[in-house]
Amino acid sequence: MDNGFRYPGEFEPQTDVFVEWVPFAEPIKGYDAWAPITEIVRNLMEEVTVHINCCPTVAGLLADCKKTLVDAGIDIEQIKFTQFDEDPTSFYFRDNGPNVMVNDKGETLVVNPSWSFYGRYGKNDGLQNFSRLAGVHAAVTLGCTNIVDSDMVSEGGNREFNGAGILMAVEDTEVRKRNPEYTKEQIEAEYKKIWNVEKIIWLPQPLFDDDDFTQAPLDFKEDGTPIVGSSFAAHTDEMCRFIGKNKILLAEVSEEEAASNVISRENKRRLDACYEILKNETDLEGNPFEIYRIPTSAHIEYIQRPGDDLFDYYHELVGDSFKDGTPWDNEGDLHLFAATSYCNFLVCNGVVLGQRYWQPGMDEAIKVKDAQAEEALNKCFPDRKVVMIDSLALNFAGGGVHCWTKNVFIPSRA
């Protein structure tokens, strides 16, 4: 790219954050997804201009959103509300929201990748093109009209930038799952061009339970009932984040956890492979990265039964069988693991919004993990306020604090 454009690291100053208002109040009965979204908004109000996007095809969603915020004591006059007609289906604004690059002249450039709803459909076909257009529309509302398109499919949650010439992404996701028609070399060349980076750090695989759940069950219960993941994102932001130009936070599985179940064991294998790569990497000046660790979250199981909305939705995505040949049981209960992660936090100027999971009645070990994660974030961000959001309902809806938000820096608005 010309004119020195770069994608800022999320730990750098920000001016605006888009928040996607969850289209359904209770993704699972008894779990209020609007409560954590409200707390996200509350904690961002003094940091940036908050934009809340409400899916236009969900009847009454905008009015419900405003009422919920007013009832929570939030001044909605300070918030900018959006409803993009081009975007009747998008939920996770992190992934298809505006990708704004900046330069030292105060200029902006918007990168507009292709979109395939996480590899589910043909890229830019029908509704996929609408979702792609919504990100551009959001950028235009911020005054960004210099736009470059790319044929490559890529989601915001799988891109981590250090703000100084390095992009980090999951290779299996970008190459095999999203852009199988291109070689790794072609993808790398395109990414270096559109993102104006000199180096790409490829992490081999995502977390096991963040991988495409349609491929195969994560494990089986003693009676043969499959345990299924609830994500097909396969993103970097569930396991590894840049927390500074030269600092990386990577999830970690203990030896004890790895010995306790097959899912943790596979996660440890994948994370250890990431660590081996990262410990031998350097920034563009040749300095090794400081690598911090944070626990992986507990496996929180929930059940969907035939007739439940998510049961039918997952059945539609899987079909009659998983890709490994395991048949779909259309009569039995569906045992799912929530898409939980302590790495799915949002950094925004003076605040870090983390995730916590323990609820009354849960195993106390989950509360211990929550405390360990909060301690890790405080260590990584000593000069910022760490707020742990009760995000389980958001994760039941398929994404976390980072997934439902999109941070932007616009020099002219600083």
C-alpha positions as CSV (number, residue, x, y, z in Angstrom):
1,M,0.0,0.0,0.0
2,D,1.1,3.6,-0.6
3,N,1.1,6.4,1.9
4,G,2.2,4.3,4.9
5,F,-1.1,2.9,5.9
6,R,-1.2,0.5,8.8
7,Y,-3.7,-1.4,10.9
8,P,-3.4,-0.2,14.5
9,G,-3.0,-2.7,17.3
10,E,-6.1,-2.9,19.5
11,F,-4.0,-1.7,22.4
12,E,-3.5,1.7,20.7
13,P,-5.9,4.7,21.0
14,Q,-9.4,4.3,19.7
15,T,-12.2,6.7,18.8
16,D,-15.2,4.5,18.1
17,V,-16.6,1.1,18.9
18,F,-19.4,-0.7,17.1
19,V,-21.5,-3.0,19.3
20,E,-23.8,-5.5,17.7
21,W,-27.0,-5.7,19.8
22,V,-27.7,-9.5,20.2
23,P,-30.8,-10.2,18.0
24,F,-32.4,-12.5,20.6
25,A,-32.7,-11.7,24.3
26,E,-32.3,-15.3,25.5
27,P,-30.2,-17.5,23.2
28,I,-30.8,-20.2,25.9
29,K,-33.9,-20.0,28.1
30,G,-33.0,-18.3,31.4
31,Y,-29.8,-16.6,30.1
32,D,-30.2,-12.9,29.3
33,A,-27.8,-11.8,26.5
34,W,-28.8,-8.2,26.6
35,A,-27.5,-7.8,30.2
36,P,-23.8,-8.3,29.2
37,I,-24.2,-6.2,26.1
38,T,-25.6,-3.5,28.3
39,E,-22.5,-3.7,30.6
40,I,-20.2,-3.6,27.6
41,V,-21.9,-0.4,26.4
42,R,-21.8,1.1,30.0
43,N,-18.1,0.6,30.3
44,L,-17.3,2.0,26.8
45,M,-19.3,5.2,27.2
46,E,-16.5,7.3,28.7
47,E,-13.8,5.8,26.4
48,V,-15.2,6.2,22.8
49,T,-18.2,7.0,20.7
50,V,-20.4,4.0,20.9
51,H,-22.3,2.8,17.8
52,I,-25.0,0.1,18.4
53,N,-26.0,-1.8,15.3
54,C,-29.4,-3.5,15.4
55,C,-30.4,-6.1,12.8
56,P,-33.1,-4.5,10.8
57,T,-35.1,-7.7,10.1
58,V,-35.7,-8.5,13.8
59,A,-39.0,-6.7,14.5
60,G,-38.8,-4.2,17.3
61,L,-35.1,-4.8,18.0
62,L,-34.1,-1.2,17.9
63,A,-36.9,-0.1,20.3
64,D,-36.1,-3.0,22.6
65,C,-32.5,-2.1,22.6
66,K,-33.1,1.5,23.5
67,K,-35.6,0.6,26.3
68,T,-33.2,-1.9,27.8
69,L,-30.4,0.7,27.9
70,V,-32.7,3.5,29.3
71,D,-33.9,1.1,32.0
72,A,-30.3,0.4,32.9
73,G,-29.7,4.1,33.4
74,I,-27.7,4.7,30.2
75,D,-28.0,8.0,28.4
76,I,-28.9,6.8,24.8
77,E,-28.5,10.4,23.5
78,Q,-24.7,9.8,23.6
79,I,-25.0,6.6,21.4
80,K,-25.2,6.4,17.7
81,F,-27.7,3.7,16.5
82,T,-27.4,2.1,13.1
83,Q,-29.5,-0.3,11.1
84,F,-27.9,-1.2,7.8
85,D,-30.5,-2.3,5.2
86,E,-27.7,-4.2,3.4
87,D,-27.2,-6.4,6.4
88,P,-30.2,-8.4,7.4
89,T,-28.3,-11.4,8.8
90,S,-25.0,-10.3,10.4
91,F,-24.5,-10.9,14.1
92,Y,-20.8,-10.7,14.9
93,F,-19.6,-7.3,13.9
94,R,-16.0,-8.0,14.8
95,D,-15.8,-10.2,11.7
96,N,-17.5,-8.1,8.9
97,G,-17.3,-4.7,10.5
98,P,-15.2,-1.8,9.2
99,N,-11.5,-2.5,8.8
100,V,-10.0,1.0,9.0
101,M,-6.3,1.6,8.4
102,V,-4.6,4.9,9.1
103,N,-1.4,6.7,8.3
104,D,0.6,9.6,9.8
105,K,-1.2,12.1,7.6
106,G,-4.5,11.4,9.3
107,E,-5.9,9.6,6.2
108,T,-7.9,6.4,6.3
109,L,-8.2,3.4,4.1
110,V,-10.9,0.7,4.4
111,V,-10.0,-2.9,3.5
112,N,-13.1,-4.8,2.3
113,P,-12.4,-8.6,2.2
114,S,-14.8,-11.1,0.7
115,W,-17.4,-12.8,3.0
116,S,-18.7,-16.4,3.1
117,F,-20.4,-16.6,6.5
118,Y,-17.4,-18.6,7.9
119,G,-17.1,-20.8,4.9
120,R,-20.7,-21.9,5.0
121,Y,-21.7,-20.5,1.6
122,G,-20.3,-19.2,-1.6
123,K,-18.4,-16.0,-1.0
124,N,-20.3,-12.8,-1.8
125,D,-23.3,-14.7,-2.9
126,G,-26.7,-13.2,-1.9
127,L,-26.8,-12.4,1.8
128,Q,-23.1,-12.8,2.0
129,N,-22.6,-9.7,-0.2
130,F,-25.1,-7.8,2.0
131,S,-23.0,-8.6,5.1
132,R,-19.9,-7.5,3.3
133,L,-21.5,-4.2,2.3
134,A,-22.5,-3.5,5.9
135,G,-18.9,-3.2,6.9
136,V,-18.3,-0.7,4.1
137,H,-21.5,1.2,5.1
138,A,-20.3,1.4,8.7
139,A,-17.0,2.8,7.6
140,V,-18.7,5.4,5.4
141,T,-20.7,6.6,8.5
142,L,-17.3,7.4,10.0
143,G,-16.3,9.5,7.0
144,C,-14.0,6.7,5.5
145,T,-14.6,6.5,1.7
146,N,-11.2,5.3,0.5
147,I,-11.9,1.6,0.0
148,V,-9.9,-1.3,-1.3
149,D,-11.6,-4.7,-2.1
150,S,-10.0,-8.1,-1.9
151,D,-11.2,-11.5,-3.2
152,M,-9.8,-13.2,-0.1
153,V,-12.3,-14.3,2.5
154,S,-11.2,-13.2,6.0
155,E,-12.9,-12.4,9.3
156,G,-11.8,-9.8,11.8
157,G,-11.7,-12.3,14.7
158,N,-8.9,-14.2,13.0
159,R,-6.7,-11.2,12.4
160,E,-4.3,-9.9,15.1
161,F,-2.1,-6.9,14.3
162,N,0.8,-5.5,16.4
163,G,0.4,-2.2,14.7
164,A,4.0,-2.3,13.4
165,G,4.1,-4.5,10.3
166,I,3.0,-7.9,11.7
167,L,-0.2,-9.8,11.2
168,M,-1.0,-13.0,13.1
169,A,-3.7,-15.5,11.9
170,V,-4.7,-19.1,12.1
171,E,-3.4,-20.8,8.9
172,D,-5.9,-23.6,8.8
173,T,-8.7,-21.1,8.8
174,E,-7.4,-18.7,6.3
175,V,-6.0,-21.2,3.9
176,R,-7.9,-24.4,4.0
177,K,-11.3,-23.3,5.3
178,R,-11.8,-19.9,3.8
179,N,-9.7,-19.7,0.6
180,P,-9.1,-23.2,-0.6
181,E,-8.9,-22.1,-4.2
182,Y,-5.7,-20.2,-3.4
183,T,-2.2,-21.3,-2.3
184,K,-0.8,-20.2,1.0
185,E,1.8,-18.2,-0.9
186,Q,-0.9,-16.4,-2.9
187,I,-2.9,-15.6,0.3
188,E,0.2,-14.4,2.1
189,A,1.1,-12.1,-0.9
190,E,-2.4,-10.6,-0.9
191,Y,-2.5,-10.1,2.8
192,K,0.9,-8.4,2.8
193,K,-0.4,-6.1,0.1
194,I,-3.9,-5.2,1.4
195,W,-2.8,-4.9,5.1
196,N,0.6,-3.4,4.3
197,V,2.5,-5.8,6.6
198,E,5.9,-7.3,6.2
199,K,5.4,-10.4,8.2
200,I,2.6,-12.9,8.8
201,I,2.8,-15.2,11.8
202,W,0.8,-18.3,11.0
203,L,-0.6,-20.2,13.9
204,P,-1.3,-23.8,12.7
205,Q,-4.8,-24.5,14.2
206,P,-7.5,-22.9,16.3
207,L,-8.6,-24.2,19.7
208,F,-10.3,-27.6,19.3
209,D,-13.6,-26.4,20.7
210,D,-13.5,-23.2,18.5
211,D,-13.0,-25.2,15.3
212,D,-15.8,-25.9,12.8
213,F,-18.2,-28.0,14.8
214,T,-19.7,-29.5,11.6
215,Q,-16.4,-31.5,11.1
216,A,-16.8,-33.9,14.0
217,P,-18.0,-34.2,17.6
218,L,-15.4,-33.1,20.2
219,D,-15.9,-36.2,22.2
220,F,-18.5,-38.8,23.2
221,K,-20.1,-39.6,26.5
222,E,-20.0,-43.1,27.9
223,D,-23.3,-44.0,26.2
224,G,-22.0,-42.9,22.9
225,T,-23.8,-39.5,22.9
226,P,-21.7,-37.0,21.0
227,I,-20.4,-33.8,22.6
228,V,-20.5,-31.0,20.1
229,G,-18.7,-27.6,19.9
230,S,-20.8,-24.5,19.3
231,S,-18.5,-22.6,17.0
232,F,-17.3,-22.7,13.4
233,A,-15.2,-19.5,13.6
234,A,-11.8,-21.1,14.2
235,H,-10.3,-17.7,15.1
236,T,-7.1,-16.3,16.7
237,D,-9.0,-14.1,19.1
238,E,-10.1,-17.2,21.1
239,M,-6.6,-18.2,22.0
240,C,-3.9,-15.6,21.1
241,R,-3.8,-11.8,21.1
242,F,-1.3,-9.0,20.6
243,I,-1.3,-7.0,23.8
244,G,1.5,-4.7,22.7
245,K,3.8,-4.1,19.8
246,N,6.2,-6.7,21.2
247,K,3.8,-8.6,23.6
248,I,1.6,-11.6,23.0
249,L,-1.0,-13.2,25.3
250,L,-1.5,-17.0,24.6
251,A,-3.9,-19.3,26.2
252,E,-2.5,-22.3,28.2
253,V,-3.7,-25.7,29.3
254,S,-2.1,-27.3,32.3
255,E,-0.8,-30.8,32.4
256,E,-3.5,-31.8,34.9
257,E,-6.2,-30.5,32.6
258,A,-4.8,-32.2,29.6
259,A,-4.8,-35.5,31.4
260,S,-8.5,-35.1,32.4
261,N,-10.2,-35.1,29.0
262,V,-9.6,-35.4,25.3
263,I,-10.7,-31.9,24.5
264,S,-8.2,-30.2,26.9
265,R,-5.5,-32.7,25.7
266,E,-6.0,-31.6,22.0
267,N,-6.1,-27.9,23.0
268,K,-2.8,-28.3,24.8
269,R,-1.3,-29.9,21.7
270,R,-2.5,-27.0,19.5
271,L,-1.4,-24.3,22.0
272,D,1.9,-25.9,22.5
273,A,2.5,-25.8,18.8
274,C,1.6,-22.1,18.8
275,Y,4.0,-21.4,21.6
276,E,6.9,-23.2,19.8
277,I,6.3,-20.9,16.8
278,L,5.9,-17.7,18.8
279,K,8.9,-18.2,21.1
280,N,11.1,-18.3,18.0
281,E,9.5,-15.3,16.2
282,T,10.7,-11.7,16.4
283,D,9.3,-8.3,15.6
284,L,10.5,-6.4,12.5
285,E,13.4,-5.1,14.6
286,G,14.6,-8.6,15.5
287,N,13.4,-8.5,19.1
288,P,11.8,-11.7,20.5
289,F,8.2,-11.3,21.7
290,E,7.3,-11.3,25.4
291,I,4.8,-14.1,25.8
292,Y,2.3,-14.0,28.6
293,R,-0.1,-16.9,29.4
294,I,-3.8,-17.0,30.4
295,P,-5.9,-20.1,31.3
296,T,-8.2,-21.7,28.8
297,S,-11.8,-21.4,30.1
298,A,-13.8,-24.2,31.6
299,H,-15.9,-26.5,29.4
300,I,-19.5,-25.4,30.1
301,E,-22.0,-27.8,28.7
302,Y,-25.6,-27.1,27.8
303,I,-28.3,-29.2,26.2
304,Q,-30.6,-28.5,23.3
305,R,-33.5,-30.8,22.6
306,P,-35.5,-31.4,19.4
307,G,-37.7,-28.4,18.8
308,D,-35.4,-26.0,20.5
309,D,-34.2,-23.1,18.2
310,L,-30.5,-23.9,18.4
311,F,-31.1,-27.7,18.0
312,D,-32.9,-27.0,14.7
313,Y,-30.2,-24.5,13.6
314,Y,-27.4,-26.8,14.3
315,H,-29.2,-29.6,12.5
316,E,-29.5,-27.4,9.5
317,L,-25.8,-26.6,9.5
318,V,-24.7,-30.2,10.1
319,G,-27.2,-32.1,7.9
320,D,-27.7,-35.8,8.3
321,S,-24.2,-36.4,9.5
322,F,-21.0,-34.6,10.6
323,K,-18.2,-34.4,8.0
324,D,-16.4,-37.4,9.7
325,G,-19.5,-39.6,9.2
326,T,-20.9,-39.4,12.7
327,P,-24.7,-39.4,12.2
328,W,-26.9,-36.6,13.5
329,D,-29.4,-37.9,16.1
330,N,-32.6,-36.1,15.3
331,E,-34.4,-37.6,18.3
332,G,-31.8,-37.4,21.1
333,D,-30.5,-34.4,23.1
334,L,-27.8,-32.3,21.7
335,H,-24.9,-31.8,24.2
336,L,-23.0,-28.6,23.3
337,F,-20.0,-26.8,24.8
338,A,-20.4,-23.0,25.0
339,A,-17.9,-21.0,23.0
340,T,-16.1,-19.7,26.0
341,S,-12.7,-18.1,26.2
342,Y,-10.7,-15.7,28.3
343,C,-8.8,-14.4,25.3
344,N,-12.0,-13.0,23.7
345,F,-11.6,-9.6,25.6
346,L,-11.8,-6.1,24.3
347,V,-9.1,-3.5,24.9
348,C,-10.4,0.1,24.6
349,N,-8.3,3.0,25.7
350,G,-8.4,3.0,29.6
351,V,-10.5,-0.2,30.0
352,V,-10.2,-3.9,29.3
353,L,-13.4,-5.9,29.1
354,G,-12.7,-9.5,30.0
355,Q,-15.1,-12.5,30.4
356,R,-16.1,-14.5,33.4
357,Y,-18.3,-17.5,33.7
358,W,-19.0,-18.8,37.2
359,Q,-22.7,-18.8,38.2
360,P,-24.2,-19.9,41.5
361,G,-24.4,-23.7,41.5
362,M,-21.4,-24.2,39.2
363,D,-18.2,-25.9,40.1
364,E,-16.0,-23.7,42.2
365,A,-13.1,-24.5,39.9
366,I,-14.7,-22.2,37.3
367,K,-14.6,-19.3,39.8
368,V,-10.9,-20.1,40.4
369,K,-10.3,-19.9,36.6
370,D,-12.2,-16.6,36.4
371,A,-9.9,-15.2,39.1
372,Q,-6.8,-16.5,37.3
373,A,-7.9,-14.9,34.1
374,E,-8.6,-11.6,35.7
375,E,-5.2,-11.7,37.4
376,A,-3.5,-12.4,34.0
377,L,-5.3,-9.4,32.4
378,N,-4.3,-7.1,35.2
379,K,-0.7,-8.2,34.8
380,C,-0.9,-7.6,31.0
381,F,-2.6,-4.2,31.3
382,P,-1.4,-2.7,34.6
383,D,-2.4,0.9,33.5
384,R,-5.9,0.0,32.5
385,K,-9.1,-0.9,34.4
386,V,-10.0,-4.5,33.9
387,V,-13.7,-5.3,34.1
388,M,-14.9,-8.9,33.9
389,I,-18.2,-9.2,32.1
390,D,-20.6,-12.0,32.9
391,S,-20.5,-13.2,29.3
392,L,-21.9,-16.8,29.4
393,A,-25.2,-15.7,27.7
394,L,-23.2,-14.0,24.9
395,N,-21.2,-17.2,24.4
396,F,-24.4,-19.2,24.2
397,A,-25.3,-16.9,21.4
398,G,-22.1,-18.0,19.6
399,G,-19.6,-15.2,20.3
400,G,-17.9,-13.3,23.2
401,V,-17.2,-9.7,24.1
402,H,-14.6,-9.3,21.3
403,C,-16.9,-11.0,18.7
404,W,-19.9,-8.7,19.3
405,T,-17.8,-5.5,19.1
406,K,-15.5,-3.7,16.6
407,N,-13.1,-1.0,17.6
408,V,-11.9,1.7,15.2
409,F,-9.5,4.7,15.3
410,I,-10.4,7.7,13.1
411,P,-7.6,10.3,13.3
412,S,-10.0,13.2,12.5
413,R,-12.3,12.2,15.4
414,A,-9.5,11.9,18.0
